[in-house]
Amino acid sequence: MKQLIGLALMMLLLISATKNPNNVPELHPTIEGTWELVSRYNYDGENVTDTLTPEKGYHQIKMFYNGKIMWTRYTPNKTVEWFGYGSYEATDNSLVEKLEYMSASMRKIANPDMVWRMELQLKNNTYTQISLDEDGGRIASENYRRID
């Protein structure tokens, strides 16, 4: 009986000494997943000068998986379609998107090579992609939150 009680106490001690999984440090963030636009910023080259939030009913979603990107935008009361599909590369501080095809409305404003190079600020559940001018100054950003 003493051995059984000793074994039970030893098990309780071992269980109490294990780490709580809630204390595990967060993993390195990844851009893979599904994201929804929550706001946009305008910059003066370095600092935020204006914050814009989507109008009611507006949705812009981006999905990143296995080196592929797909995005879509729904704007209430508008008949213009906005979407695109292609590939992406992300590093700790940069995001490059190369679209293979896109909606006609997007093609009208797209650059000729359909490649977008942006500064990337990535956390586990949020990310910001910042458009830069030719001199590396910040122009505008899109700010997303993870939804999957």
Buried (B, 14 or more C-beta within 10 A) or exposed (E): EEEEEEEEEEEEEEEEEEEEEEEEEEEEBEBBBBBBBBBBBEBEEEEEEEEEEBEEEEEBBBBBEEEEBBBBBEBEEEEEBBBBBBBBEBEEEBBBBBBEEBBEBBEEEBEEEBEBEBBBBBEEEBBBBBBBEEEEEBBBBBBBEBEE
